[in-house]
């Protein structure tokens, strides 16, 4: 595997080869899981190494195309080759790789692979059993199929941003994290595994057309159903909920420290009141029922924050959890890396062997398969596996290899 990864035990997807044309996050998230569980994932990259996943900061603030932790995060355990897909020879080589593969993954705008001469119809001719997954913004059919965009675009189109914002404010608020990339990437894993199972049973490959927009809509399912059933559009509620009060984030002791608290019923409210020491204001009859707490929520939140600011977020959470109240620290990056629960489950893995990043963190899959655990290796540097892939997998002679080097087809 990439970067010298050695598989010591049988991996779940050992023997599966994936040709990975994906960029940014949605595609690499999907193929990362395949690679981490043992598939040989070969990234086909641009000669200049450009990839939207290469986002600042650089490791140690030293510029370089191989020094982006974001890219390394999304591409653990993979191989990398460079190939000019704008040349007939580059397309010929790509097809040769597909003929020796099980899965092809791409996330360009609809129709791009066909324009390159790498559509499923064409790839099926060189490998009848190939499984191909396209993870495009809007899908491969329909009037807008050719539109391109990153996670923020399908997030807005899916209506997610329309329900996010502060009460009384018109403008929607977008997440800093492009949720559709991660939602679609994980659904892509399920689709590929299903196609592999189907091929195992029938001997046939298939084409998977996955839309980021359609994958994201279920995240606001109740909003869609409310409109269909009642003709009612949602209102922006900030951190609040129709079904709970208090429900929000509250300032705690310390610099920019917060906790989240949710109370859904009167039993939980009683536990909350007991946890905070039964102050006089909490016995107000207006707070005795959920409708009453919702009606007086502004005042309720002020009273709660007067208590939380005198305690650390961890103190608040531990106390409330002990009384059956849902609460959690609003964690930052440092909190996550040091979180004892995540440490216990070995969620963040320390990887070694990257040629430029050296030792660094990566993220393990969120599920545990004890019989076939993931075996993470570092992401590859640009074109790191050119010689291996072209001479060992494709079996090119020394003369052909030198010709590729001198022609500029692989940079």
C-alpha positions in Angstrom: 0.0 0.0 0.0 0.9 3.7 -0.2 3.8 5.0 1.9 5.0 1.5 2.7 1.8 0.3 4.5 2.1 -3.4 5.2 -1.0 -5.4 5.9 -0.2 -8.0 8.5 -3.6 -9.6 8.7 -6.3 -10.3 6.1 -8.1 -7.0 5.4 -11.8 -6.8 4.6 -11.2 -5.5 1.0 -7.9 -7.1 0.3 -7.6 -7.9 -3.4 -10.0 -5.1 -4.5 -8.4 -2.5 -6.7 -10.0 1.0 -7.1 -9.1 3.6 -9.7 -9.8 6.9 -8.0 -10.3 10.0 -10.1 -11.9 11.9 -7.2 -11.1 15.3 -5.9 -11.9 17.5 -2.9 -13.8 15.7 -0.1 -16.9 13.8 -1.2 -15.1 11.3 -3.4 -11.9 10.9 -1.3 -14.0 10.3 1.8 -15.6 7.3 0.1 -12.4 5.9 -1.3 -10.5 6.6 2.0 -12.7 4.0 3.7 -12.1 1.5 1.0 -8.3 2.0 1.3 -8.3 1.9 5.1 -10.0 -1.5 4.9 -7.5 -2.9 2.6 -8.5 -2.0 -1.0 -5.7 -0.9 -3.3 -6.8 2.6 -4.2 -4.8 4.3 -6.9 -5.4 8.0 -7.2 -5.0 9.5 -10.7 -3.9 13.1 -10.1 -3.2 16.1 -12.2 0.4 16.8 -13.1 0.4 20.0 -11.1 -1.1 18.3 -8.1 -4.1 20.7 -7.8 -6.9 19.4 -5.6 -9.5 21.4 -3.7 -8.8 19.3 -0.7 -5.4 20.9 -0.4 -6.6 23.6 2.0 -4.5 25.8 4.3 -2.8 25.6 6.7 0.4 23.9 5.6 2.2 21.5 8.0 4.6 23.7 10.1 3.5 26.6 7.8 6.0 25.4 5.2 4.4 25.7 1.7 4.4 22.6 -0.6 1.9 20.5 -2.6 2.5 17.6 -0.3 2.2 19.5 3.0 -1.6 19.8 3.4 -2.9 17.9 6.4 -6.4 18.2 4.9 -5.4 16.2 1.9 -3.6 13.7 4.0 -6.7 13.3 6.1 -8.9 12.4 3.2 -6.4 10.2 1.4 -4.9 7.8 3.9 -3.7 4.4 2.7 -3.9 5.2 -1.0 -1.4 5.2 -3.9 -0.8 8.2 -6.2 0.1 8.5 -9.8 0.2 11.5 -12.1 -1.4 11.3 -15.6 -2.4 13.9 -18.2 -6.0 12.9 -19.1 -6.1 15.6 -21.8 -3.9 13.4 -24.0 -4.9 10.2 -25.9 -2.0 8.4 -24.4 -3.1 9.4 -20.9 -6.7 8.1 -21.6 -5.2 4.9 -23.0 -3.3 4.3 -19.8 -6.3 5.1 -17.6 -8.3 2.5 -19.5 -5.6 0.0 -19.1 -5.7 0.5 -15.3 -9.5 0.2 -15.3 -9.1 -3.1 -17.2 -7.2 -4.4 -14.1 -9.5 -2.9 -11.5 -12.7 -3.7 -9.7 -14.1 -0.2 -9.0 -13.8 3.3 -10.6 -14.7 6.3 -8.5 -15.2 9.9 -9.8 -16.9 13.1 -8.6 -16.6 15.5 -11.5 -19.6 17.5 -12.8 -22.1 15.4 -14.7 -20.9 14.4 -18.2 -17.2 15.1 -17.6 -16.0 11.5 -17.7 -17.9 11.0 -21.0 -16.2 14.1 -22.4 -12.8 12.5 -21.5 -13.8 9.2 -23.1 -14.1 7.5 -19.8 -17.8 7.0 -19.4 -19.2 3.8 -17.9 -20.2 2.7 -21.3 -16.6 3.0 -22.6 -15.0 1.6 -19.5 -17.4 -1.4 -19.5 -15.9 -2.3 -22.9 -12.5 -2.7 -21.4 -13.8 -4.4 -18.2 -17.3 -5.8 -18.4 -17.3 -6.5 -14.6 -16.3 -3.0 -13.6 -18.2 -1.1 -10.9 -18.3 2.7 -11.4 -19.5 5.2 -8.9 -20.1 8.9 -9.9 -20.6 11.3 -6.9 -21.6 14.5 -8.6 -23.3 17.6 -7.3 -26.7 17.0 -8.9 -26.5 13.5 -10.5 -25.8 12.4 -14.1 -29.2 13.1 -15.5 -31.7 16.0 -15.6 -31.5 19.6 -16.8 -28.8 20.7 -14.3 -26.6 17.6 -14.4 -23.6 19.6 -15.8 -23.6 22.1 -12.9 -20.5 21.8 -10.7 -20.1 22.9 -7.1 -18.6 22.0 -3.8 -20.4 21.0 -0.6 -21.9 24.5 0.1 -23.8 24.4 -3.1 -25.8 21.2 -2.7 -26.2 22.1 1.0 -28.1 25.2 0.0 -30.0 23.5 -2.8 -31.1 20.7 -0.3 -32.7 23.4 1.9 -30.3 22.8 4.8 -29.2 26.4 5.0 -32.8 27.7 4.8 -33.5 26.4 8.3 -30.3 27.7 9.8 -30.0 31.2 11.1 -30.9 33.4 14.0 -34.6 34.0 14.9 -35.9 37.2 13.3 -33.0 37.4 10.8 -33.7 36.9 7.1 -30.3 35.6 5.9 -29.6 31.9 6.2 -26.3 30.7 7.7 -24.1 28.1 6.1 -22.0 25.6 8.0 -18.2 26.0 7.9 -18.1 22.3 7.2 -19.6 21.1 3.9 -22.0 18.4 5.2 -23.0 17.0 1.8 -19.4 15.9 1.2 -19.4 13.7 4.2 -23.0 12.5 3.9 -22.6 11.6 0.3 -19.1 10.1 0.8 -20.5 7.7 3.4 -23.5 6.8 1.4 -21.1 6.1 -1.5 -19.3 3.5 0.7 -22.6 1.6 1.2 -23.4 1.8 -2.6 -20.0 0.4 -3.5 -20.2 -2.4 -1.0 -23.7 -3.3 -2.3 -22.4 -3.4 -5.9 -19.5 -5.6 -4.9 -21.9 -8.0 -3.2 -24.1 -8.0 -6.3 -21.1 -8.7 -8.5 -20.0 -11.6 -6.2 -23.5 -13.1 -6.6 -24.0 -12.5 -10.3 -20.6 -11.8 -11.8 -21.9 -8.5 -13.1 -20.7 -4.9 -12.5 -22.9 -1.8 -12.5 -23.0 1.9 -12.6 -23.8 4.0 -9.4 -25.2 7.5 -10.0 -25.0 9.3 -6.6 -26.3 12.8 -6.2 -25.0 15.0 -3.4 -28.2 17.0 -3.5 -30.4 14.0 -3.1 -28.2 12.4 -0.5 -28.5 15.6 1.6 -32.2 16.2 1.5 -33.1 13.5 4.2 -31.2 15.6 6.8 -34.1 18.1 6.8 -36.8 15.4 6.3 -39.2 16.8 9.0 -39.1 20.2 7.3 -40.1 18.7 3.9 -42.9 16.6 5.5 -44.2 19.7 7.4 -44.6 21.5 4.1 -46.1 18.6 2.3 -48.6 17.9 5.1 -49.4 21.4 6.3 -48.0 23.8 3.7 -45.9 25.3 6.4 -42.4 26.8 5.8 -39.9 26.5 8.6 -38.7 29.5 10.7 -35.1 30.0 11.7 -34.7 29.0 15.3 -31.0 29.4 16.0 -30.0 26.8 18.6 -33.6 26.2 19.7 -36.0 23.3 19.1 -39.7 23.0 18.8 -39.6 20.0 21.1 -37.4 21.1 23.9 -36.7 23.9 26.4 -34.1 24.8 27.4 -32.3 23.8 24.2 -29.2 25.8 23.3 -25.6 26.5 23.9 -24.6 28.5 27.0 -21.5 30.4 27.9 -19.3 28.8 30.6 -16.3 29.8 32.6 -13.2 30.3 30.6 -12.2 31.9 27.2 -14.9 31.0 24.6 -16.1 27.9 26.4 -19.6 26.7 26.0 -21.9 23.8 26.7 -25.0 22.5 25.0 -28.1 21.6 27.0 -31.3 19.9 25.9 -34.4 19.3 28.1 -37.2 17.5 26.3 -39.8 16.8 29.0 -40.8 17.6 32.5 -39.0 14.7 34.1 -35.7 16.0 32.6 -36.6 19.5 33.8 -36.9 18.2 37.3 -33.5 16.6 37.0 -32.1 19.8 35.6 -33.5 21.9 38.5 -32.1 19.5 41.0 -28.7 19.5 39.4 -28.3 23.3 39.5 -29.3 23.5 43.1 -33.0 24.3 42.8 -32.7 28.1 42.6 -35.8 30.2 43.3 -36.4 31.2 39.7 -36.6 27.5 38.7 -39.7 27.1 40.8 -41.6 29.7 38.8 -44.9 28.0 37.6 -44.2 29.3 34.1 -41.4 26.8 33.8 -43.4 23.8 35.1 -44.4 22.5 31.6 -42.7 22.4 28.2 -45.2 24.9 26.7 -44.6 27.3 29.5 -40.8 27.0 29.1 -41.1 27.6 25.4 -43.3 30.7 25.9 -40.8 32.2 28.3 -37.6 30.9 26.7 -35.7 34.1 26.5 -35.9 34.7 30.2 -35.2 31.0 30.9 -32.0 31.1 28.8 -30.8 34.2 30.7 -31.3 32.5 34.0 -29.5 29.4 32.9 -26.5 31.3 31.6 -26.2 33.2 34.9 -25.5 29.7 36.4 -23.3 28.2 33.6 -20.9 31.1 33.5 -19.8 30.3 37.0 -18.8 26.8 36.0 -16.5 25.2 33.5 -18.2 23.5 30.6 -16.9 20.1 31.8 -18.4 20.7 35.3 -21.8 21.7 33.8 -21.9 18.6 31.6 -20.8 16.1 34.3 -23.3 17.5 36.7 -26.2 17.5 34.3 -25.5 14.1 32.9 -25.4 12.7 36.4 -29.0 13.9 36.7 -30.2 12.5 33.4 -30.0 15.7 31.4 -28.6 15.7 27.9 -25.6 18.0 27.9 -22.2 18.2 26.1 -19.2 20.4 25.9 -18.9 22.5 22.7 -15.5 21.0 21.8 -12.8 22.5 19.6 -10.0 20.7 17.8 -7.8 20.5 20.8 -10.7 19.0 22.9 -11.4 16.4 20.3 -7.8 15.2 20.0 -7.6 14.9 23.8 -11.1 13.5 24.4 -10.8 10.4 26.6 -13.7 8.7 24.9 -12.2 9.1 21.4 -8.8 8.1 22.8 -10.3 4.9 24.3 -11.8 4.0 20.9 -8.6 4.9 19.1 -10.4 7.2 16.8 -7.5 9.5 16.0 -4.6 7.5 14.7 -1.0 8.6 14.6 0.4 7.7 11.2 4.1 7.5 10.3 6.0 7.3 7.1 4.6 10.3 5.1 7.6 11.6 3.1 7.0 15.2 3.9 4.5 15.5 6.8 6.2 12.8 8.8 4.2 11.7 11.9 0.7 13.1 11.8 -2.9 12.4 12.9 -5.5 10.8 10.8 -9.1 9.8 11.5 -10.2 6.1 11.7 -13.6 4.9 10.5 -16.4 5.6 13.0 -17.4 1.9 13.2 -15.4 -1.0 14.5 -15.1 -4.3 12.7 -13.1 -6.4 15.2 -12.5 -9.3 12.8 -11.2 -7.1 10.0 -10.1 -3.8 11.5 -8.9 -0.9 9.4 -5.2 -0.6 8.8 -4.4 3.0 8.1 -1.3 4.1 6.3 -0.2 7.7 5.4 -1.5 9.5 2.3 0.8 9.4 -0.7 2.8 12.3 -2.0 2.1 13.5 -5.6 3.1 10.7 -8.0 4.8 8.7 -5.3 3.7 5.4 -6.9 4.3 6.2 -10.5 7.1 3.7 -11.1 5.4 0.9 -9.1 2.0 1.3 -10.9 3.4 1.7 -14.4 6.1 -0.9 -14.3 4.7 -3.5 -11.8 0.9 -3.3 -12.2 0.8 -2.3 -15.9 4.0 -4.2 -16.7 5.6 -1.5 -18.8 9.1 -2.1 -20.1 12.0 0.2 -19.1 11.8 1.8 -22.5 8.1 2.6 -22.1 8.7 3.9 -18.6 11.4 6.2 -19.8 9.2 7.3 -22.7 6.5 8.3 -20.2 8.9 10.3 -18.1 10.3 12.2 -21.1 7.0 12.8 -22.9 5.4 14.8 -20.0 2.4 12.5 -19.9 3.1 11.8 -16.2 4.8 15.1 -15.4 
